[in-house]
């Protein structure tokens, strides 16, 4: 446990505008690895992640094009487009551990159920999957730069969501 959080690391699968922004904010309390497209990953690894708009900062955060095997006590944020959720869930079934907590962040309301179904199909029905809805105004300006114009996140009030919400 790091600094009172229940997680030692976080991974953001789908490092577009919203995923990158959330990963950057989360990196204040945890080591974060953004998993995204090569051009974005290369820019982040060379220069850091630039946040502009209402923010003006460069964040040092890890970035990779592939999700590694997930270590113990990790949070995985699934921020891919809804159509890519089945593929992301299949990848998680291969890389996640029994204690991995998965947080879905999509515009679609049933992403968490899609992830649960795919994990169950792959023999991992017991993994914790928490749904989060976001109203973050984010735009991927260019590889390595996210423009943020405000907003926030909400999550269902539940015992399973509490450790994530506390971050």
N, CA and C of each residue as an Amber inpcrd file, in Angstrom:
protein
   501
   0.8450000  -1.1860000   0.0000000   0.0000000   0.0000000   0.0000000
   0.8880000   1.2470000   0.0000000   0.6370000   2.1830000  -0.9220000
   1.4270000   3.4090000  -1.0470000   0.6540000   4.5760000  -0.4720000
   1.2700000   5.3250000   0.4070000   0.6860000   6.5810000   0.8940000
  -0.7910000   6.4530000   1.2480000  -1.1630000   5.3440000   1.8570000
  -2.5370000   5.1690000   2.2840000  -3.4910000   4.7150000   1.1940000
  -3.0230000   4.4870000  -0.0350000  -3.9110000   3.9930000  -1.0830000
  -3.8680000   2.4710000  -1.0910000  -4.9290000   1.8280000  -1.5710000
  -4.9340000   0.3670000  -1.6110000  -4.1690000  -0.2000000  -2.8070000
  -3.5510000   0.6630000  -3.6220000  -2.8650000   0.2150000  -4.8330000
  -1.3950000   0.6210000  -4.8060000  -0.5670000  -0.1950000  -5.4440000
   0.8540000   0.1210000  -5.5830000   1.1870000   0.6830000  -6.9570000
   0.3100000   0.4620000  -7.9280000   0.5490000   0.9420000  -9.2900000
  -0.7750000   1.0100000 -10.0290000  -0.7760000   1.7970000 -11.1010000
  -1.9620000   1.8930000 -11.9560000  -1.5320000   1.8300000 -13.4130000
  -2.3970000   1.2560000 -14.2220000  -2.1970000   1.1630000 -15.6630000
  -3.4470000   1.7080000 -16.3240000  -3.2740000   2.5110000 -17.3620000
  -4.4140000   3.0370000 -18.1080000  -4.3680000   2.4110000 -19.4880000
  -5.3000000   1.5110000 -19.7440000  -5.4100000   0.8350000 -21.0280000
  -6.3230000   1.6800000 -21.9050000  -5.7470000   2.3540000 -22.8860000
  -6.5000000   3.2880000 -23.7220000  -6.0990000   4.7110000 -23.3740000
  -4.8640000   5.0530000 -23.6940000  -4.3340000   6.3720000 -23.3350000
  -4.6420000   7.3860000 -24.4320000  -5.9360000   7.6650000 -24.5990000
  -6.3480000   8.7730000 -25.4470000  -6.4240000  10.0160000 -24.5820000
  -7.3240000  10.9210000 -24.9220000  -7.4260000  12.1790000 -24.1740000
  -7.8450000  11.9400000 -22.7220000  -8.9700000  11.2620000 -22.5190000
  -9.4860000  11.0530000 -21.1620000  -8.5740000  10.1190000 -20.3700000
  -8.1680000   9.0050000 -20.9560000  -7.2890000   8.0750000 -20.2560000
  -5.9690000   8.7140000 -19.8540000  -5.4010000   9.5130000 -20.7480000
  -4.1360000  10.1900000 -20.4390000  -4.3190000  11.2110000 -19.3240000
  -5.4170000  11.9730000 -19.3950000  -5.6810000  12.9650000 -18.3500000
  -5.8470000  12.2840000 -16.9910000  -6.6640000  11.2380000 -16.9360000
  -6.8780000  10.5410000 -15.6620000  -5.5710000   9.9390000 -15.1470000
  -4.7900000   9.3570000 -16.0380000  -3.5010000   8.8030000 -15.6340000
  -2.5640000   9.8690000 -15.0880000  -2.5600000  11.0340000 -15.7280000
  -1.7090000  12.1390000 -15.2630000  -2.1070000  12.5750000 -13.8630000
  -3.4020000  12.7090000 -13.6080000  -3.8630000  13.1270000 -12.2800000
  -3.5470000  12.0480000 -11.2480000  -3.7570000  10.8000000 -11.6180000
  -3.5100000   9.6880000 -10.7080000  -2.0220000   9.5450000 -10.3880000
  -1.1740000   9.9890000 -11.3020000   0.2760000   9.8520000 -11.0900000
   0.7760000  10.7020000  -9.9250000  -0.0790000  11.5630000  -9.3950000
   0.3090000  12.3350000  -8.2100000   0.4140000  11.4520000  -6.9780000
  -0.2840000  10.2950000  -6.9890000  -0.2860000   9.4240000  -5.8100000
   0.2030000   8.0050000  -6.0890000   0.3370000   7.6360000  -7.3570000
   0.7470000   6.2750000  -7.7190000   1.6580000   6.2970000  -8.9390000
   2.5240000   5.3070000  -9.0780000   3.2030000   5.1400000 -10.3610000
   2.1610000   4.7020000 -11.3980000   2.1270000   5.3790000 -12.5290000
   1.1370000   5.1090000 -13.5710000   1.8530000   4.7890000 -14.8760000
   1.3210000   3.7990000 -15.5900000   1.7710000   3.5160000 -16.9460000
   0.5830000   3.6790000 -17.8770000   0.7080000   4.5890000 -18.8440000
  -0.3030000   4.7750000 -19.8760000  -0.0170000   3.7840000 -20.9970000
  -1.0570000   3.1060000 -21.4810000  -0.8970000   2.1550000 -22.5780000
  -1.6740000   2.7030000 -23.7670000  -0.9490000   3.0460000 -24.8250000
  -1.6050000   3.6760000 -25.9620000  -0.8690000   3.4690000 -27.2670000
  -1.2170000   4.3140000 -28.2200000  -0.6390000   4.2360000 -29.5660000
   0.8080000   4.7170000 -29.5600000   1.5740000   4.1890000 -30.5080000
   3.0250000   4.3970000 -30.5300000   3.4300000   5.8690000 -30.5500000
   2.8070000   6.6900000 -31.3760000   3.2260000   8.0980000 -31.4810000
   3.0290000   8.8290000 -30.1530000   1.8910000   8.5860000 -29.4950000
   1.5920000   9.2150000 -28.2070000   2.5710000   8.7170000 -27.1370000
   2.7840000   7.4130000 -27.1070000   3.7070000   6.8020000 -26.1460000
   5.1220000   7.3430000 -26.3370000   5.5680000   7.4140000 -27.5840000
   6.9200000   7.9300000 -27.8570000   7.0700000   9.3700000 -27.3730000
   6.0700000  10.2110000 -27.6610000   6.1310000  11.6170000 -27.2320000
   6.1640000  11.7280000 -25.7090000   5.3470000  10.9320000 -25.0240000
   5.3140000  10.9620000 -23.5540000   6.6540000  10.5020000 -22.9820000
   7.2020000   9.4380000 -23.5350000   8.4800000   8.9280000 -23.0270000
   9.6310000   9.9000000 -23.2800000   9.5490000  10.6860000 -24.3390000
  10.6140000  11.6530000 -24.6440000  10.4780000  12.9510000 -23.8630000
   9.2260000  13.4610000 -23.7480000   9.0370000  14.8180000 -23.2270000
   8.0820000  14.9140000 -22.0390000   7.4840000  13.8030000 -21.5960000
   6.4460000  13.8590000 -20.5720000   5.1000000  14.1270000 -21.2240000
   4.0390000  14.0660000 -20.4350000   2.6870000  14.3450000 -20.9300000
   2.3590000  15.7990000 -20.6500000   2.1170000  16.5490000 -21.6730000
   1.8070000  17.9770000 -21.5580000   0.3050000  18.1380000 -21.3760000
  -0.1090000  18.8430000 -20.3000000  -1.5140000  19.1680000 -20.0430000
  -1.6890000  20.6620000 -20.2630000  -2.6070000  21.0290000 -21.1590000
  -2.8580000  22.4340000 -21.4760000  -4.3390000  22.7310000 -21.2870000
  -4.7730000  23.9170000 -21.6800000  -6.1570000  24.3410000 -21.4790000
  -6.2620000  25.0310000 -20.1370000  -7.0680000  24.4680000 -19.2230000
  -7.1640000  25.0170000 -17.8720000  -5.9290000  24.6970000 -17.0400000
  -5.1050000  23.8190000 -17.5330000  -3.8680000  23.4400000 -16.8450000
  -2.6830000  23.8460000 -17.7080000  -1.5430000  23.9610000 -17.0920000
  -0.3080000  24.2530000 -17.8170000   0.8180000  23.5350000 -17.0910000
   0.9650000  22.2520000 -17.4010000   1.9880000  21.4600000 -16.7240000
   2.4240000  20.2970000 -17.6000000   3.5850000  19.8020000 -17.3040000
   4.0930000  18.5950000 -17.9440000   4.2770000  17.5510000 -16.8590000
   3.6980000  16.3840000 -17.0880000   3.6840000  15.3180000 -16.0940000
   4.6080000  14.1970000 -16.5500000   5.4320000  13.7380000 -15.6450000
   6.2820000  12.5840000 -15.9150000   5.4870000  11.3310000 -15.5690000
   5.1710000  10.5540000 -16.5790000   4.3610000   9.3550000 -16.3890000
   4.8930000   8.2890000 -17.3380000   4.8120000   7.0310000 -16.9190000
   5.2550000   5.9450000 -17.7830000   4.2990000   5.7510000 -18.9480000
   4.8120000   5.2220000 -20.0520000   3.9720000   4.9610000 -21.2190000
   4.5110000   3.7570000 -21.9770000   3.5990000   2.9340000 -22.4870000
   3.9690000   1.7270000 -23.2230000   2.9040000   1.4380000 -24.2770000
   3.2820000   0.6930000 -25.2900000   2.3150000   0.3190000 -26.3220000
   1.6180000  -0.9930000 -26.0030000   2.1050000  -1.7230000 -25.0150000
   1.5150000  -3.0040000 -24.6190000   1.2820000  -3.0230000 -23.1130000
   0.1810000  -3.6220000 -22.7020000  -0.0670000  -3.8130000 -21.2710000
   0.8260000  -4.9470000 -20.7730000   1.6820000  -4.6710000 -19.7840000
   2.5150000  -5.7540000 -19.2430000   1.6720000  -6.6560000 -18.3370000
   2.2790000  -7.7300000 -17.8660000   1.6110000  -8.5170000 -16.8330000
   1.3970000  -7.5880000 -15.6480000   0.2000000  -7.6050000 -15.1060000
  -0.1750000  -6.6670000 -14.0490000   0.3640000  -7.1750000 -12.7110000
   1.0870000  -6.3310000 -11.9660000   1.6280000  -6.7580000 -10.6750000
   0.5480000  -6.7970000  -9.5880000   0.9320000  -7.2540000  -8.4230000
   0.0200000  -7.2960000  -7.2730000  -0.4370000  -5.8880000  -6.9060000
  -1.6390000  -5.8060000  -6.3500000  -2.2310000  -4.5680000  -5.8310000
  -2.2320000  -3.4400000  -6.8640000  -2.6510000  -3.7840000  -8.0860000
  -2.6840000  -2.7790000  -9.1510000  -4.1200000  -2.4320000  -9.5230000
  -4.2730000  -1.2040000  -9.9650000  -5.5190000  -0.7030000 -10.5380000
  -5.3080000  -0.6180000 -12.0400000  -6.2520000  -1.1670000 -12.8110000
  -6.2090000  -1.0310000 -14.2630000  -7.4390000  -0.2440000 -14.6900000
  -7.2010000   0.8920000 -15.3130000  -8.2880000   1.7130000 -15.8460000
  -8.4510000   1.3600000 -17.3150000  -9.6470000   0.9270000 -17.6880000
  -9.9530000   0.6120000 -19.0800000 -10.6490000   1.8300000 -19.6660000
  -9.9160000   2.5720000 -20.5080000 -10.4380000   3.8130000 -21.0830000
 -10.4810000   3.7390000 -22.6070000 -10.6100000   2.5260000 -23.1300000
 -10.6960000   2.3510000 -24.5780000 -12.0970000   2.7280000 -25.0530000
 -12.2490000   2.9180000 -26.3670000 -13.5700000   3.1510000 -26.9490000
 -14.4300000   1.9150000 -26.6870000 -15.7350000   2.1190000 -26.5890000
 -16.6540000   1.0360000 -26.2430000 -16.5030000  -0.1600000 -27.1830000
 -16.2920000   0.0990000 -28.4660000 -16.1700000  -1.0090000 -29.4240000
 -14.9260000  -1.8730000 -29.1610000 -13.9440000  -1.3440000 -28.4370000
 -12.7070000  -2.0820000 -28.1530000 -12.7380000  -2.7830000 -26.7960000
 -13.8460000  -2.6740000 -26.0650000 -13.9350000  -3.2710000 -24.7280000
 -13.7460000  -4.7880000 -24.7480000 -14.3680000  -5.5400000 -25.6790000
 -14.1490000  -6.9970000 -25.6460000 -12.6740000  -7.3830000 -25.7970000
 -11.9640000  -6.7230000 -26.6970000 -10.5400000  -7.0050000 -26.8810000
  -9.7400000  -6.6360000 -25.6270000 -10.0770000  -5.5100000 -25.0060000
  -9.3920000  -5.0920000 -23.7760000  -9.6480000  -6.0940000 -22.6550000
 -10.8810000  -6.5630000 -22.5430000 -11.2150000  -7.5290000 -21.4940000
 -10.4910000  -8.8500000 -21.7110000 -10.3790000  -9.2620000 -22.9560000
  -9.6450000 -10.4960000 -23.2560000  -8.1700000 -10.3480000 -22.8670000
  -7.5990000  -9.1930000 -23.1520000  -6.2150000  -8.9150000 -22.7540000
  -6.0790000  -8.9380000 -21.2290000  -7.0330000  -8.3280000 -20.5330000
  -7.0030000  -8.3210000 -19.0650000  -7.1010000  -9.7310000 -18.4980000
  -7.8920000 -10.5740000 -19.1500000  -8.0210000 -11.9530000 -18.6790000
  -6.6720000 -12.6660000 -18.7070000  -5.8060000 -12.2850000 -19.6430000
  -4.4740000 -12.9010000 -19.7350000  -3.4550000 -12.2310000 -18.8150000
  -3.6080000 -10.9390000 -18.5390000  -2.5610000 -10.1860000 -17.8460000
  -2.8850000  -9.8300000 -16.3910000  -4.1600000  -9.8150000 -16.0240000
  -4.5510000  -9.3960000 -14.6720000  -4.3350000 -10.5250000 -13.6690000
  -4.2680000 -10.1460000 -12.4180000  -4.1470000 -11.0870000 -11.3030000
  -5.4960000 -11.1610000 -10.5900000  -5.6120000 -12.0870000  -9.6630000
  -6.8580000 -12.2240000  -8.9150000  -7.1650000 -10.9990000  -8.0580000
  -6.1340000 -10.2360000  -7.6540000  -6.3710000  -9.0620000  -6.8080000
  -6.4140000  -7.7480000  -7.6000000  -6.3810000  -7.8270000  -8.9250000
  -6.4430000  -6.6180000  -9.7530000  -7.8310000  -5.9990000  -9.6640000
  -7.8850000  -4.6800000  -9.5000000  -9.1500000  -3.9450000  -9.5520000
  -9.2000000  -3.2480000 -10.9060000 -10.3260000  -3.4140000 -11.6030000
 -10.5020000  -2.8530000 -12.9400000 -11.5540000  -1.7670000 -12.8760000
 -11.2160000  -0.6130000 -13.4080000 -12.1180000   0.5420000 -13.4530000
 -12.4020000   0.8480000 -14.9150000 -13.6710000   0.8090000 -15.3170000
 -14.0190000   1.1340000 -16.7000000 -14.4290000   2.5960000 -16.7890000
 -13.9260000   3.2680000 -17.8220000 -14.2340000   4.6840000 -18.0480000
 -14.5700000   4.8390000 -19.5240000 -15.8530000   4.7990000 -19.8510000
 -16.3000000   4.9690000 -21.2220000 -17.5410000   5.8390000 -21.2580000
 -17.8770000   6.2810000 -22.4580000 -19.1300000   7.0020000 -22.6310000
 -20.3210000   6.0590000 -22.5090000 -20.1580000   4.8040000 -22.9140000
 -21.2470000   3.8410000 -22.8470000 -21.4930000   3.3790000 -21.4270000
 -22.7450000   3.1470000 -21.1030000 -23.1050000   2.8040000 -19.7290000
 -22.9190000   1.3390000 -19.3910000 -22.6930000   0.4860000 -20.3940000
 -22.6020000  -0.9380000 -20.0770000 -21.1970000  -1.5060000 -20.2470000
 -20.1970000  -0.6600000 -20.2860000 -18.8220000  -1.1460000 -20.4740000
 -18.4190000  -2.0970000 -19.3600000 -18.8030000  -1.7850000 -18.1230000
 -18.4300000  -2.6560000 -17.0070000 -19.0290000  -4.0490000 -17.1750000
 -20.2710000  -4.1170000 -17.6430000 -20.9090000  -5.4210000 -17.8570000
 -20.2300000  -6.1820000 -18.9870000 -19.8400000  -5.4720000 -20.0280000
 -19.1230000  -6.1170000 -21.1350000 -17.7950000  -6.6830000 -20.6500000
 -17.0880000  -5.9340000 -19.8290000 -15.8140000  -6.4160000 -19.2850000
 -16.0590000  -7.6290000 -18.3950000 -17.0620000  -7.5700000 -17.5260000
 -17.3680000  -8.7070000 -16.6440000 -17.6880000  -9.9670000 -17.4540000
 -18.5320000  -9.8110000 -18.5010000 -18.9070000 -10.9680000 -19.3260000
 -17.6760000 -11.5920000 -19.9870000 -16.8140000 -10.7520000 -20.5460000
 -15.6260000 -11.2740000 -21.2320000 -14.6660000 -11.9200000 -20.2400000
 -14.4920000 -11.3180000 -19.0770000 -13.6280000 -11.9150000 -18.0580000
 -14.1850000 -13.2590000 -17.6000000 -15.5030000 -13.3370000 -17.4140000
 -16.1310000 -14.5990000 -17.0070000 -15.9340000 -15.6620000 -18.0880000
 -16.0890000 -15.2560000 -19.3420000 -15.9010000 -16.1820000 -20.4600000
 -14.4780000 -16.7410000 -20.4650000 -13.5210000 -15.9310000 -20.0240000
 -12.1080000 -16.3370000 -19.9930000 -11.7070000 -16.9480000 -18.6520000
 -12.6810000 -17.1940000 -17.7680000 -12.3900000 -17.8480000 -16.4980000
 -11.9830000 -16.9340000 -15.3620000 -12.2830000 -15.6330000 -15.4640000
 -11.9060000 -14.6770000 -14.4200000 -13.1190000 -13.9120000 -13.8970000
 -14.1670000 -14.6300000 -13.5550000 -15.4060000 -13.9900000 -13.1120000
 -15.2600000 -13.2660000 -11.7800000 -14.2500000 -13.5780000 -10.9870000
 -14.1160000 -12.9960000  -9.6560000 -13.4230000 -11.6460000  -9.5890000
 -12.8820000 -11.1450000 -10.6930000 -12.1870000  -9.8550000 -10.6500000
 -13.1590000  -8.7190000 -10.3630000 -12.7130000  -7.7600000  -9.5740000
 -13.5300000  -6.5930000  -9.2450000 -13.5140000  -5.6400000 -10.4350000
 -14.7130000  -5.2910000 -10.9260000 -14.8620000  -4.3350000 -12.0230000
 -15.7770000  -3.2200000 -11.5370000 -15.2830000  -1.9890000 -11.5750000
 -16.0230000  -0.8210000 -11.1010000 -16.2770000   0.0940000 -12.2880000
 -17.4960000   0.6160000 -12.3960000 -17.8460000   1.5360000 -13.4780000
 -17.6580000   2.9750000 -13.0200000 -17.0760000   3.7860000 -13.8900000
 -16.9480000   5.2200000 -13.6380000 -17.4410000   5.9590000 -14.8720000
 -18.2260000   6.9790000 -14.6460000 -18.6530000   7.8610000 -15.7300000
 -17.8700000   9.1500000 -15.5980000 -17.5340000   9.7580000 -16.7120000
 -16.7500000  10.9810000 -16.6620000 -17.3850000  12.0710000 -17.5130000
 -17.1880000  13.2750000 -17.0790000 -17.6090000  14.4320000 -17.8740000
 -16.4090000  15.3460000 -18.1080000 -15.2250000  14.7400000 -18.1950000
 -13.9940000  15.5050000 -18.4290000 -13.9940000  16.0500000 -19.8490000
 -13.7910000  17.3400000 -19.9670000 -13.6360000  17.9490000 -21.2790000
 -12.1830000  17.8650000 -21.6920000 -11.8240000  16.8280000 -22.4400000
 -10.4350000  16.5950000 -22.8270000 -10.3270000  16.4260000 -24.3350000
  -9.1910000  16.8350000 -24.8680000  -8.9200000  16.7080000 -26.2860000
  -7.4520000  16.3340000 -26.4620000  -7.2010000  15.3190000 -27.2800000
  -5.8280000  14.9550000 -27.6010000  -5.3710000  15.8770000 -28.7280000
  -4.6110000  16.8980000 -28.3670000  -4.1850000  17.9290000 -29.3120000
  -3.2010000  17.3570000 -30.3230000  -2.2240000  16.6450000 -29.8370000
  -1.1850000  16.0030000 -30.6440000  -0.5610000  14.9410000 -29.7490000
   0.2120000  14.0250000 -30.3170000   0.8630000  13.0420000 -29.4540000
   1.6360000  13.7320000 -28.3250000   1.3360000  13.3060000 -27.1070000
   2.0200000  13.8500000 -25.9390000   1.3690000  15.0640000 -25.3140000
   0.2550000  15.5510000 -25.8870000  -0.4050000  16.7430000 -25.3310000
  -1.9180000  16.5530000 -25.2460000  -2.4500000  16.7760000 -24.0470000
  -3.8890000  16.7160000 -23.7940000  -4.3490000  18.0780000 -23.3050000
  -5.4040000  18.5610000 -23.9210000  -6.0200000  19.8320000 -23.5330000
  -7.1900000  19.5070000 -22.6060000  -7.2440000  20.1520000 -21.4550000
  -8.2790000  19.8880000 -20.4470000  -9.0820000  21.1570000 -20.2070000
 -10.4100000  21.0440000 -20.2880000 -11.2780000  22.2130000 -20.0990000
 -12.2720000  22.0440000 -18.9650000 -12.0300000  21.1270000 -18.0540000
 -12.8810000  21.0060000 -16.8730000 -13.7210000  19.7540000 -16.8820000
 -14.4570000  19.5840000 -15.8150000 -15.3090000  18.4170000 -15.6650000
 -14.8750000  17.6160000 -14.4630000 -15.3960000  16.4380000 -14.3750000
 -15.0780000  15.5940000 -13.2300000 -15.5110000  14.1750000 -13.4680000
 -15.5060000  13.3880000 -12.4130000 -15.8540000  11.9800000 -12.5200000
 -16.8660000  11.6280000 -11.4470000 -17.6530000  10.6140000 -11.7290000
 -18.5810000  10.0780000 -10.7400000 -18.5190000   8.5650000 -10.8150000
 -18.8730000   7.9360000  -9.7400000 -18.8860000   6.4880000  -9.6900000
 -20.0450000   6.0770000  -8.7970000 -20.6620000   4.9190000  -9.0810000
 -21.7310000   4.4670000  -8.1960000 -21.2200000   4.3610000  -6.7660000
 -22.0390000   4.7230000  -5.8200000 -21.6590000   4.6460000  -4.4160000
 -21.7480000   3.1840000  -3.9860000 -20.6210000   2.5680000  -3.8360000
 -20.6170000   1.1760000  -3.4010000 -19.3350000   0.8980000  -2.6430000
 -19.3700000  -0.1520000  -1.8700000 -18.1970000  -0.5530000  -1.1000000
 -17.0350000  -0.9010000  -2.0260000 -17.3490000  -1.5130000  -3.1860000
 -16.3000000  -1.9000000  -4.1280000 -15.6730000  -0.6860000  -4.8010000
 -16.4200000   0.4030000  -4.9510000 -15.8990000   1.5980000  -5.6170000
 -15.1170000   2.4930000  -4.6600000 -15.3100000   2.3280000  -3.3710000
 -14.7110000   3.2300000  -2.3770000 -13.1900000   3.3610000  -2.4850000
 -12.4280000   2.2610000  -2.6190000 -10.9690000   2.4360000  -2.6950000
 -10.5290000   3.2660000  -3.9020000 -11.2500000   3.1430000  -5.0000000
 -10.9120000   3.9080000  -6.2010000 -11.3060000   5.3600000  -6.0120000
 -12.4830000   5.6040000  -5.4860000 -12.9650000   6.9730000  -5.2840000
 -12.0760000   7.7410000  -4.3130000 -11.4920000   7.0340000  -3.3480000
 -10.6280000   7.6900000  -2.3630000  -9.3480000   8.2500000  -2.9610000
  -8.9560000   7.7560000  -4.1300000  -7.7320000   8.2460000  -4.7720000
  -7.9310000   9.6650000  -5.2240000
